[in-house]
Amino acid sequence: MLIPYVLVASLAAAPAPAAPPPDQETRISVDLKDVSILDLLRLLAEVGSFQLVADPGISCNLTLKLKEVPWPRVLDVALRTCSLASEEENGIVRVAPAARLVQENEERRRLAEAKLLAGPMRTTRMRLSYAKAEQMAPIIRKFLSPRGEVVVDPRTNTLIITDVTN
């Protein structure tokens, strides 16, 4: 059985400051053979000082031989190699299959859109002085939600706009 060896290097051989400058990342060197992605993620969480949650069922073995590479780049390459992706929320990095994260983001977007469209309706009357209401109605319609509508009163040159409130 082969035992993987890991070497973690700091920014420089000289005495390092208390915290590295924000534009520089901790660089690592790794030489791993058939390592589980979960083990690599745990290593990178230690090096990068972030909290990690891995979705259940993630399994992928990979071989890495890298020298002095910023740890975020190692994370990115390893995730792409295993068809995984990550998202960060409130300082916690979640790793899951890329397709699952895309699907969840789409569902969140649809839910937010549905909540917006389910809001109460509001009607506003705008009497125009220097423009024709018939000419302005198509322009206003472009900015309304799918539930919104514009009615023109040509006698008073008024736009009656009904749409959901934000």
C-alpha positions as CSV (number, residue, x, y, z in Angstrom):
1,M,0.0,0.0,0.0
2,L,1.3,3.4,-0.9
3,I,1.3,6.1,1.7
4,P,0.7,9.6,0.3
5,Y,3.1,12.2,1.4
6,V,2.1,15.8,1.8
7,L,4.4,18.8,2.1
8,V,2.8,22.2,3.1
9,A,5.0,25.2,2.4
10,S,4.5,28.7,3.7
11,L,4.9,32.0,1.7
12,A,8.6,32.4,2.2
13,A,11.6,30.9,3.9
14,A,12.3,34.2,5.7
15,P,10.4,35.0,8.9
16,A,6.8,35.6,7.8
17,P,4.7,38.5,9.0
18,A,1.8,37.8,11.4
19,A,-0.7,37.7,8.4
20,P,0.2,37.4,4.7
21,P,-0.8,40.4,2.6
22,P,-4.3,40.0,1.1
23,D,-3.0,39.7,-2.5
24,Q,-0.8,36.7,-1.6
25,E,-2.2,33.2,-0.9
26,T,-0.6,30.4,1.0
27,R,1.2,28.1,-1.4
28,I,1.3,24.4,-1.0
29,S,3.2,21.5,-2.5
30,V,1.6,18.1,-2.6
31,D,2.5,14.7,-4.0
32,L,-0.5,12.4,-3.6
33,K,-1.4,9.2,-5.4
34,D,-5.0,7.9,-5.5
35,V,-6.1,10.2,-2.7
36,S,-9.7,10.6,-1.9
37,I,-11.2,14.0,-2.7
38,L,-12.6,14.2,0.8
39,D,-9.1,13.8,2.3
40,L,-7.8,16.5,0.0
41,L,-10.6,18.8,0.9
42,R,-9.9,18.3,4.6
43,L,-6.3,19.2,4.0
44,L,-7.1,22.3,2.0
45,A,-9.6,23.3,4.7
46,E,-6.8,23.2,7.2
47,V,-4.4,25.1,5.0
48,G,-6.9,27.7,3.9
49,S,-8.5,28.0,7.3
50,F,-12.1,27.6,6.1
51,Q,-15.0,25.5,7.3
52,L,-16.0,22.7,5.0
53,V,-19.2,20.7,4.3
54,A,-19.1,17.9,1.7
55,D,-22.3,16.5,0.3
56,P,-22.8,12.8,1.1
57,G,-22.0,10.4,-1.7
58,I,-19.0,12.3,-3.0
59,S,-16.3,9.9,-4.1
60,C,-13.4,10.5,-6.4
61,N,-9.8,9.5,-6.2
62,L,-7.1,11.6,-7.9
63,T,-3.4,11.9,-8.2
64,L,-1.7,15.3,-7.7
65,K,1.9,16.4,-7.9
66,L,2.1,20.1,-7.5
67,K,4.8,22.5,-6.3
68,E,4.2,25.9,-4.7
69,V,0.7,26.4,-6.0
70,P,-1.8,28.7,-4.2
71,W,-4.3,26.5,-2.3
72,P,-7.4,28.1,-3.9
73,R,-6.0,27.0,-7.3
74,V,-5.5,23.4,-6.0
75,L,-9.1,23.4,-4.7
76,D,-10.4,24.6,-8.0
77,V,-8.5,22.1,-10.1
78,A,-9.4,19.2,-7.8
79,L,-13.1,20.0,-7.9
80,R,-13.2,20.4,-11.6
81,T,-11.3,17.1,-12.1
82,C,-14.0,15.3,-10.0
83,S,-17.0,17.2,-11.6
84,L,-17.6,19.0,-8.3
85,A,-18.2,22.6,-7.5
86,S,-18.2,24.7,-4.3
87,E,-20.2,27.6,-2.9
88,E,-19.5,29.7,0.1
89,E,-22.1,31.1,2.4
90,N,-21.4,32.8,5.7
91,G,-17.8,31.5,5.8
92,I,-18.7,27.8,5.2
93,V,-17.6,26.2,1.9
94,R,-20.0,23.6,0.6
95,V,-18.8,21.0,-1.9
96,A,-21.3,19.1,-4.1
97,P,-21.7,17.8,-7.6
98,A,-21.7,20.8,-10.0
99,A,-25.0,19.8,-11.5
100,R,-26.7,19.7,-8.0
101,L,-25.4,23.2,-7.2
102,V,-26.6,24.6,-10.5
103,Q,-30.1,23.0,-10.0
104,E,-30.3,24.4,-6.4
105,N,-29.4,27.9,-7.6
106,E,-32.0,27.7,-10.3
107,E,-34.6,26.6,-7.8
108,R,-33.7,29.4,-5.5
109,R,-34.0,31.9,-8.3
110,R,-37.4,30.6,-9.3
111,L,-38.6,30.7,-5.7
112,A,-37.5,34.3,-5.3
113,E,-39.2,35.2,-8.6
114,A,-42.4,33.5,-7.5
115,K,-42.4,35.3,-4.2
116,L,-41.9,38.6,-6.0
117,L,-44.8,37.9,-8.4
118,A,-47.1,36.7,-5.6
119,G,-47.0,40.1,-3.9
120,P,-49.9,42.5,-3.6
121,M,-50.9,44.5,-6.6
122,R,-50.8,48.3,-6.6
123,T,-52.4,50.7,-9.1
124,T,-50.9,54.1,-9.9
125,R,-52.3,56.9,-12.2
126,M,-49.9,59.1,-14.0
127,R,-51.3,62.1,-15.8
128,L,-48.8,63.2,-18.5
129,S,-48.3,66.8,-19.6
130,Y,-45.6,66.7,-22.2
131,A,-45.9,63.3,-23.8
132,K,-48.7,61.2,-25.3
133,A,-49.9,58.4,-23.1
134,E,-50.4,56.1,-26.1
135,Q,-46.7,56.5,-27.0
136,M,-45.4,56.0,-23.4
137,A,-47.4,52.8,-22.7
138,P,-45.2,50.4,-24.7
139,I,-42.1,51.8,-23.0
140,I,-43.6,51.4,-19.5
141,R,-44.7,47.8,-20.3
142,K,-41.0,46.8,-20.7
143,F,-40.4,47.5,-17.0
144,L,-43.4,45.7,-15.6
145,S,-43.6,42.2,-14.1
146,P,-45.5,39.5,-16.1
147,R,-48.6,40.4,-13.9
148,G,-48.4,44.1,-14.6
149,E,-50.5,46.0,-17.1
150,V,-50.8,49.5,-18.5
151,V,-54.1,51.1,-19.5
152,V,-54.3,54.3,-21.4
153,D,-57.0,56.9,-20.9
154,P,-56.8,59.1,-24.0
155,R,-59.4,61.7,-22.8
156,T,-57.1,62.8,-19.9
157,N,-53.8,61.6,-21.3
158,T,-53.3,59.4,-18.3
159,L,-51.5,56.1,-17.8
160,I,-53.1,53.6,-15.3
161,I,-50.3,51.2,-14.2
162,T,-51.0,48.1,-12.1
163,D,-48.2,45.9,-10.9
164,V,-46.9,44.0,-7.9
165,T,-45.3,46.1,-5.1
166,N,-41.8,45.4,-4.0
